[in-house]
């Protein structure tokens, strides 16, 4: 599945669009898209990690994802 498709699914889970809101599933899809290089997913995954939304709070990992996202063109 493409990074853009994974990101779109993550957003649907995150916002509850067309399905029940599920932050854990959103984080899972954000991570898959982020690992494939999607900068929006990298940023949103960083946010989830920084705030503890759907995942254990982890500031160090959040910063790493924010940095990766900032290096995308």
HELIX and SHEET records of a PDB file:
HELIX    1   1 UNK A    3  UNK A   15  1                                  13    
HELIX    2   2 UNK A   23  UNK A   35  1                                  13    
HELIX    3   3 UNK A   39  UNK A   51  1                                  13    
HELIX    4   4 UNK A   59  UNK A   70  1                                  12    
END                                                                             
